[in-house]
Amino acid sequence: MIAKEGWVVTNAHVVDGCDYVEVSSFGKAAEIQSDKQNDLAVLRLPTVPADIQPLKLRNAQPKLGEDVAALGYPLAKLLSDSIKITMGNINSLIGLENDTRYLQISTPIQPGNSGGPLVDRSGFLLGINSAKLDDSYAIKTSGSIPQNVNFAIKSNILELFLQSRSINFTKEDAAASELSSADLAEKVSKSVFQIVCYSNELPKAVASAPPPPPPAVEQQTPSPTYRDTSSSRLNSLAAEYVKLLISSNSDGRTALSVANDAYANYVDYFGKTTTHREVLADKKRYYDRWPIRTSQVRDYTVEVFCENNKCAVTGEYDWFVSSPKRNKKAAGTASFYYVLDMQGGIKVISEGGKARK
């Protein structure tokens, strides 16, 4: 809550498309105002509790490396509907692609954290938790899974939004004393409420992620996208990861670097239990034997099955190899089979396949 009049701040994508919105313990929101461009929204409680103090904005600007906390209701359906707190730091004062509206934070956020407050150690509001870097985009652009790369909309953007709606808020100098994590949670949680979106009389989402923007016509690479994590895209993430492994074969140095990060300590490698070192040695022998290589996955052949944080990915790809030194070349189609351990960072635990000339 940001104002004594009962105004509660959230993200625009949380309330977008809802037939109506409820605030836990208070009922249906009385009024909603949104700014989709900056992904901000406010809604008004139907009744204003007299004993709840709104969060205050801080006069001082956020500092690089500053301790921060995110509060919200992540994964409420999976875990519990009680409020949760995570701690972290401000990693950058600028967001993705130099977007100055955002802070980059290491504070872990999940579906349900969207629209929740990012506060300093004294409980002052520094931003609104918004999203994390999309894993699929990061894999395609860097070849790795980002760890705790999350984003919050800066409080000065929120301030302008509130002023444009003539909504009162309080802004003060930073407090000299800092609170423990427990005391901070106790202080701030009283002003943080769970928001539920309803569509056609059924719950649609609890602080859900914004839908990805539609791709441009003939777009060859993904656009940078702010998105919350969601288990529904596990299959897509597994497929993109395997496609990255296969397509990276074109450059030996890149392929070995990707493989070094991708494979587990022990791998079921074409039917044989093989160590990480042995897998890399086999890959290097192949790359040395065939220094010129191209591989292209046939997207329509890819199938994914995920269960218990493990994903099996199968399909086919077209390949071409050449060795100018040996005056040899070959081409054809190959089937592939990978099993990925998706928990705590993606690792290949099984690989197989068969080439067909």
Summary of the structure (lengths in Angstrom):
residues: 357
radius of gyration: 24.3
end to end distance: 64.9
largest distance: 83.5
contacts: 1114
relative contact order: 0.13
helix: 24%
strand: 37%
